[in-house]
Amino acid sequence: MRYSVFAGGKRLRPALCIASYRAFRDDWQRVLSVAASFELIHTYSLIHDDLPSMDNDDFRRGIPSCHLKFGEAVAILAGDALLTLAFESVSRCLEFPPERILRASVILATAAGASDGMIAGQILDLEAEGVSISSNDLEAIHRSKTGAMLEASIKTGAYLAGVGEDEMGPIGVYGRNIGLAFQIVDDILDETAPGDALGKTPGKDRAQRKATYPALHGIDASRRIVGRLTAEARDSARELGSRAGLLSGIADYLESRSN
């Protein structure tokens, strides 16, 4: 568990949760244990993604995948344990009213789950391998597979800062656009970035005939879509005023990242 969690990575999901909270309140340390839960679930998903029965990848974050280091059985258990630890981390948080923590747990579980969340997206992704799909279907896969957790981290931060779920407005638009843009950039980098920059095996999407934006739209058109989504995210962040500068900065970084 420690090998995979502390192997590096962008810590994007907890960073977005904290940045969203900070757009409304200053005492961001209160949200740390909830923000950490998003990273724990993300890491569990990476461990399981790399397994031979899934993407069968030998490297993650520049080091051997968990199953290569410790064996498949231990890797599966490590992923299971990180998923469990994520909800322990949320439920132990005493910084907010119990009803807020309960609702945050539901948001997290839904984003990681099998209805419209990460697991649903993974299933759709598997079913789309080697199959021609529409642009709408591809967007739905990406919004579930990756976007749901990113959007949930942003909404959770705002919600714990006191924003009502029916008052999300700009922060919700920001999260939805950032969530999709991030996965499209991942698709592009899989085609264009070297392995030492990615920290994993490049070209796997094409080799496995996965449904990606470059495969459907081409590299240049995919970059234009990312630019539009990021611009809309920045516009939404500006509506929150000067306190949302960190959210705007994260949007800039995500558009130009190289890994």
C-alpha positions as a Markdown table, in Angstrom:
| # | Residue | x | y | z |
|---|---|---|---|---|
| 1 | Met | 0.0 | 0.0 | 0.0 |
| 2 | Arg | 2.8 | 2.5 | 1.0 |
| 3 | Tyr | 4.8 | 1.5 | -2.1 |
| 4 | Ser | 2.1 | 2.6 | -4.4 |
| 5 | Val | 0.7 | 5.6 | -2.5 |
| 6 | Phe | 4.1 | 7.2 | -2.0 |
| 7 | Ala | 5.5 | 6.4 | -5.4 |
| 8 | Gly | 4.8 | 10.0 | -6.5 |
| 9 | Gly | 2.0 | 11.2 | -8.8 |
| 10 | Lys | 0.3 | 14.6 | -9.2 |
| 11 | Arg | -2.0 | 14.3 | -6.1 |
| 12 | Leu | -4.5 | 16.0 | -8.4 |
| 13 | Arg | -7.7 | 14.8 | -6.8 |
| 14 | Pro | -6.8 | 15.9 | -3.2 |
| 15 | Ala | -5.3 | 19.1 | -4.6 |
| 16 | Leu | -8.6 | 19.9 | -6.3 |
| 17 | Cys | -10.6 | 19.1 | -3.2 |
| 18 | Ile | -8.5 | 21.5 | -1.2 |
| 19 | Ala | -8.4 | 24.2 | -3.9 |
| 20 | Ser | -12.2 | 24.0 | -4.1 |
| 21 | Tyr | -12.6 | 24.3 | -0.3 |
| 22 | Arg | -10.1 | 27.3 | -0.3 |
| 23 | Ala | -12.3 | 29.1 | -2.9 |
| 24 | Phe | -14.8 | 29.5 | 0.0 |
| 25 | Arg | -12.9 | 29.2 | 3.3 |
| 26 | Asp | -9.4 | 29.7 | 4.6 |
| 27 | Asp | -9.1 | 26.8 | 7.1 |
| 28 | Trp | -8.3 | 24.2 | 4.4 |
| 29 | Gln | -6.4 | 21.9 | 6.8 |
| 30 | Arg | -9.8 | 20.7 | 8.0 |
| 31 | Val | -10.5 | 18.9 | 4.7 |
| 32 | Leu | -7.2 | 17.1 | 4.5 |
| 33 | Ser | -8.4 | 13.6 | 5.6 |
| 34 | Val | -11.3 | 13.8 | 3.2 |
| 35 | Ala | -9.0 | 15.0 | 0.4 |
| 36 | Ala | -6.6 | 12.1 | 1.1 |
| 37 | Ser | -9.4 | 9.6 | 0.5 |
| 38 | Phe | -9.6 | 10.6 | -3.2 |
| 39 | Glu | -5.9 | 9.8 | -3.6 |
| 40 | Leu | -6.3 | 6.5 | -1.8 |
| 41 | Ile | -9.1 | 5.4 | -4.2 |
| 42 | His | -7.2 | 6.7 | -7.2 |
| 43 | Thr | -4.1 | 4.6 | -6.2 |
| 44 | Tyr | -6.2 | 1.5 | -5.6 |
| 45 | Ser | -7.6 | 1.9 | -9.1 |
| 46 | Leu | -4.1 | 2.2 | -10.6 |
| 47 | Ile | -2.9 | -1.0 | -8.9 |
| 48 | His | -5.9 | -2.9 | -10.2 |
| 49 | Asp | -5.6 | -1.3 | -13.7 |
| 50 | Asp | -2.0 | -2.5 | -14.1 |
| 51 | Leu | -2.9 | -6.2 | -13.3 |
| 52 | Pro | -2.4 | -8.7 | -16.1 |
| 53 | Ser | -6.2 | -9.3 | -16.3 |
| 54 | Met | -6.7 | -5.5 | -16.9 |
| 55 | Asp | -4.1 | -3.3 | -18.7 |
| 56 | Asn | -1.2 | -5.6 | -17.9 |
| 57 | Asp | 1.3 | -2.8 | -17.4 |
| 58 | Asp | 4.7 | -3.3 | -15.9 |
| 59 | Phe | 5.4 | 0.2 | -14.8 |
| 60 | Arg | 3.5 | 2.9 | -12.9 |
| 61 | Arg | 4.9 | 6.3 | -11.8 |
| 62 | Gly | 8.3 | 5.2 | -13.1 |
| 63 | Ile | 8.7 | 2.1 | -11.0 |
| 64 | Pro | 7.6 | -1.5 | -11.3 |
| 65 | Ser | 3.9 | -2.0 | -10.9 |
| 66 | Cys | 2.6 | -3.2 | -7.6 |
| 67 | His | 1.9 | -6.7 | -8.9 |
| 68 | Leu | 5.4 | -7.0 | -10.3 |
| 69 | Lys | 7.0 | -6.0 | -7.0 |
| 70 | Phe | 4.8 | -8.0 | -4.7 |
| 71 | Gly | 2.8 | -10.5 | -6.8 |
| 72 | Glu | -0.7 | -10.4 | -8.1 |
| 73 | Ala | -2.4 | -11.6 | -4.9 |
| 74 | Val | -0.8 | -9.0 | -2.7 |
| 75 | Ala | -1.5 | -6.3 | -5.3 |
| 76 | Ile | -5.2 | -7.1 | -5.4 |
| 77 | Leu | -5.3 | -7.0 | -1.6 |
| 78 | Ala | -3.3 | -3.8 | -1.5 |
| 79 | Gly | -5.9 | -2.2 | -3.8 |
| 80 | Asp | -8.8 | -3.6 | -1.7 |
| 81 | Ala | -7.2 | -2.2 | 1.4 |
| 82 | Leu | -6.7 | 1.3 | 0.0 |
| 83 | Leu | -10.3 | 1.4 | -1.0 |
| 84 | Thr | -11.3 | 0.5 | 2.5 |
| 85 | Leu | -8.9 | 2.9 | 4.0 |
| 86 | Ala | -10.3 | 5.7 | 1.9 |
| 87 | Phe | -13.7 | 5.4 | 3.6 |
| 88 | Glu | -12.1 | 5.0 | 7.0 |
| 89 | Ser | -10.3 | 8.3 | 6.3 |
| 90 | Val | -13.6 | 10.1 | 5.5 |
| 91 | Ser | -15.6 | 8.6 | 8.4 |
| 92 | Arg | -12.9 | 9.4 | 11.0 |
| 93 | Cys | -13.0 | 13.1 | 10.1 |
| 94 | Leu | -14.5 | 15.1 | 13.0 |
| 95 | Glu | -14.0 | 18.5 | 11.5 |
| 96 | Phe | -17.5 | 18.8 | 10.0 |
| 97 | Pro | -21.1 | 18.0 | 11.0 |
| 98 | Pro | -21.9 | 14.3 | 10.7 |
| 99 | Glu | -24.5 | 14.8 | 8.0 |
| 100 | Arg | -21.9 | 16.6 | 5.9 |
| 101 | Ile | -19.4 | 13.8 | 6.3 |
| 102 | Leu | -22.1 | 11.2 | 5.5 |
| 103 | Arg | -23.0 | 13.1 | 2.3 |
| 104 | Ala | -19.3 | 13.4 | 1.4 |
| 105 | Ser | -19.0 | 9.6 | 1.7 |
| 106 | Val | -22.0 | 9.2 | -0.7 |
| 107 | Ile | -20.5 | 11.6 | -3.2 |
| 108 | Leu | -17.2 | 9.7 | -3.1 |
| 109 | Ala | -18.8 | 6.2 | -3.3 |
| 110 | Thr | -20.9 | 7.2 | -6.2 |
| 111 | Ala | -18.0 | 8.7 | -8.1 |
| 112 | Ala | -16.0 | 5.5 | -7.6 |
| 113 | Gly | -18.9 | 3.2 | -8.2 |
| 114 | Ala | -20.7 | 1.2 | -10.8 |
| 115 | Ser | -23.6 | 3.5 | -11.7 |
| 116 | Asp | -22.1 | 6.5 | -13.4 |
| 117 | Gly | -18.7 | 6.4 | -11.7 |
| 118 | Met | -15.2 | 5.1 | -12.2 |
| 119 | Ile | -16.1 | 1.4 | -12.2 |
| 120 | Ala | -18.9 | 2.0 | -14.7 |
| 121 | Gly | -16.4 | 3.9 | -16.9 |
| 122 | Gln | -13.9 | 1.0 | -16.7 |
| 123 | Ile | -16.6 | -1.5 | -17.8 |
| 124 | Leu | -17.6 | 0.8 | -20.7 |
| 125 | Asp | -13.9 | 1.2 | -21.6 |
| 126 | Leu | -13.3 | -2.6 | -21.7 |
| 127 | Glu | -16.5 | -3.1 | -23.9 |
| 128 | Ala | -15.3 | -0.4 | -26.3 |
| 129 | Glu | -11.9 | -2.0 | -27.1 |
| 130 | Gly | -11.6 | -2.7 | -30.8 |
| 131 | Val | -15.2 | -1.4 | -31.4 |
| 132 | Ser | -16.3 | 1.7 | -33.3 |
| 133 | Ile | -18.1 | 4.1 | -31.0 |
| 134 | Ser | -19.6 | 7.5 | -31.4 |
| 135 | Ser | -18.1 | 10.7 | -30.0 |
| 136 | Asn | -21.0 | 10.9 | -27.4 |
| 137 | Asp | -20.2 | 7.3 | -26.3 |
| 138 | Leu | -16.5 | 8.2 | -25.9 |
| 139 | Glu | -17.3 | 11.3 | -23.9 |
| 140 | Ala | -19.5 | 9.2 | -21.6 |
| 141 | Ile | -16.7 | 6.7 | -21.0 |
| 142 | His | -14.2 | 9.4 | -20.1 |
| 143 | Arg | -16.6 | 11.3 | -17.9 |
| 144 | Ser | -17.3 | 8.2 | -15.9 |
| 145 | Lys | -13.9 | 6.5 | -16.0 |
| 146 | Thr | -11.9 | 9.6 | -15.0 |
| 147 | Gly | -14.1 | 12.7 | -14.8 |
| 148 | Ala | -16.4 | 11.4 | -12.1 |
| 149 | Met | -13.7 | 11.2 | -9.4 |
| 150 | Leu | -12.2 | 14.6 | -10.4 |
| 151 | Glu | -15.5 | 16.3 | -10.4 |
| 152 | Ala | -16.5 | 14.7 | -7.1 |
| 153 | Ser | -13.2 | 15.9 | -5.5 |
| 154 | Ile | -14.1 | 19.5 | -6.5 |
| 155 | Lys | -17.7 | 19.3 | -5.4 |
| 156 | Thr | -16.8 | 17.6 | -2.1 |
| 157 | Gly | -14.4 | 20.4 | -1.3 |
| 158 | Ala | -17.0 | 23.1 | -2.0 |
| 159 | Tyr | -19.7 | 21.1 | -0.2 |
| 160 | Leu | -17.7 | 20.8 | 3.0 |
| 161 | Ala | -16.9 | 24.5 | 2.8 |
| 162 | Gly | -20.7 | 25.1 | 3.1 |
| 163 | Val | -21.9 | 25.3 | -0.5 |
| 164 | Gly | -25.2 | 23.6 | -1.0 |
| 165 | Glu | -25.5 | 20.9 | -3.7 |
| 166 | Asp | -28.1 | 23.0 | -5.5 |
| 167 | Glu | -25.7 | 26.0 | -5.3 |
| 168 | Met | -22.6 | 24.5 | -7.0 |
| 169 | Gly | -23.1 | 26.6 | -10.2 |
| 170 | Pro | -19.6 | 27.7 | -11.4 |
| 171 | Ile | -17.7 | 25.1 | -9.3 |
| 172 | Gly | -19.7 | 22.3 | -10.8 |
| 173 | Val | -19.1 | 23.6 | -14.4 |
| 174 | Tyr | -15.4 | 23.8 | -13.6 |
| 175 | Gly | -15.3 | 20.3 | -12.3 |
| 176 | Arg | -17.1 | 18.8 | -15.2 |
| 177 | Asn | -14.8 | 20.5 | -17.8 |
| 178 | Ile | -11.6 | 19.7 | -15.9 |
| 179 | Gly | -12.6 | 16.1 | -15.5 |
| 180 | Leu | -13.1 | 15.5 | -19.2 |
| 181 | Ala | -10.1 | 17.6 | -20.3 |
| 182 | Phe | -7.8 | 15.7 | -18.0 |
| 183 | Gln | -8.6 | 12.3 | -19.6 |
| 184 | Ile | -8.3 | 13.7 | -23.1 |
| 185 | Val | -4.8 | 15.0 | -22.3 |
| 186 | Asp | -4.0 | 11.5 | -20.9 |
| 187 | Asp | -5.1 | 10.1 | -24.3 |
| 188 | Ile | -2.9 | 12.5 | -26.1 |
| 189 | Leu | 0.2 | 11.9 | -23.9 |
| 190 | Asp | -0.1 | 8.1 | -24.4 |
| 191 | Glu | 0.4 | 8.8 | -28.1 |
| 192 | Thr | 3.0 | 11.6 | -27.9 |
| 193 | Ala | 5.0 | 11.4 | -24.6 |
| 194 | Pro | 8.1 | 9.2 | -24.0 |
| 195 | Gly | 7.9 | 6.5 | -21.4 |
| 196 | Asp | 10.3 | 8.2 | -19.0 |
| 197 | Ala | 8.0 | 11.2 | -18.9 |
| 198 | Leu | 4.8 | 9.2 | -18.5 |
| 199 | Gly | 6.2 | 6.9 | -15.9 |
| 200 | Lys | 4.4 | 4.0 | -17.6 |
| 201 | Thr | 4.4 | 2.2 | -20.9 |
| 202 | Pro | 3.5 | 4.6 | -23.8 |
| 203 | Gly | 1.4 | 3.5 | -26.7 |
| 204 | Lys | -0.7 | 1.0 | -24.7 |
| 205 | Asp | -4.0 | 2.6 | -25.7 |
| 206 | Arg | -3.4 | 2.1 | -29.4 |
| 207 | Ala | -1.9 | -1.4 | -28.9 |
| 208 | Gln | -5.0 | -2.5 | -26.9 |
| 209 | Arg | -7.3 | -0.7 | -29.4 |
| 210 | Lys | -8.8 | 1.4 | -26.7 |
| 211 | Ala | -11.4 | 4.1 | -27.4 |
| 212 | Thr | -9.5 | 7.4 | -27.2 |
| 213 | Tyr | -9.9 | 11.0 | -28.4 |
| 214 | Pro | -6.8 | 10.8 | -30.7 |
| 215 | Ala | -8.1 | 7.6 | -32.2 |
| 216 | Leu | -11.5 | 9.1 | -32.9 |
| 217 | His | -10.7 | 12.8 | -33.6 |
| 218 | Gly | -6.9 | 12.9 | -34.2 |
| 219 | Ile | -4.2 | 14.7 | -32.1 |
| 220 | Asp | -4.8 | 18.2 | -33.3 |
| 221 | Ala | -8.6 | 18.2 | -32.9 |
| 222 | Ser | -8.2 | 16.5 | -29.4 |
| 223 | Arg | -5.9 | 19.4 | -28.3 |
| 224 | Arg | -8.5 | 21.9 | -29.5 |
| 225 | Ile | -11.2 | 20.2 | -27.5 |
| 226 | Val | -8.9 | 20.3 | -24.4 |
| 227 | Gly | -8.3 | 24.1 | -25.0 |
| 228 | Arg | -12.1 | 24.7 | -25.2 |
| 229 | Leu | -12.8 | 22.7 | -22.1 |
| 230 | Thr | -10.0 | 24.4 | -20.1 |
| 231 | Ala | -11.1 | 27.9 | -21.2 |
| 232 | Glu | -14.6 | 27.2 | -20.0 |
| 233 | Ala | -13.2 | 25.9 | -16.7 |
| 234 | Arg | -11.1 | 29.0 | -16.2 |
| 235 | Asp | -14.2 | 31.2 | -17.0 |
| 236 | Ser | -16.2 | 29.3 | -14.4 |
| 237 | Ala | -13.4 | 29.8 | -11.8 |
| 238 | Arg | -13.3 | 33.5 | -12.4 |
| 239 | Glu | -17.0 | 33.7 | -11.5 |
| 240 | Leu | -15.9 | 32.7 | -8.0 |
| 241 | Gly | -13.7 | 35.8 | -7.6 |
| 242 | Ser | -10.1 | 36.3 | -6.5 |
| 243 | Arg | -10.2 | 33.3 | -4.0 |
| 244 | Ala | -10.4 | 30.9 | -6.9 |
| 245 | Gly | -6.9 | 31.7 | -8.3 |
| 246 | Leu | -5.6 | 28.2 | -7.3 |
| 247 | Leu | -8.4 | 26.5 | -9.4 |
| 248 | Ser | -7.4 | 28.7 | -12.4 |
| 249 | Gly | -3.8 | 27.8 | -11.9 |
| 250 | Ile | -4.6 | 24.1 | -11.8 |
| 251 | Ala | -6.5 | 24.4 | -15.1 |
| 252 | Asp | -3.5 | 26.1 | -16.7 |
| 253 | Tyr | -1.2 | 23.3 | -15.5 |
| 254 | Leu | -3.5 | 20.5 | -16.6 |
| 255 | Glu | -3.8 | 21.9 | -20.1 |
| 256 | Ser | 0.0 | 22.1 | -20.6 |
| 257 | Arg | 1.2 | 19.1 | -18.5 |
| 258 | Ser | 3.7 | 16.6 | -20.1 |
| 259 | Asn | 3.0 | 13.6 | -17.9 |
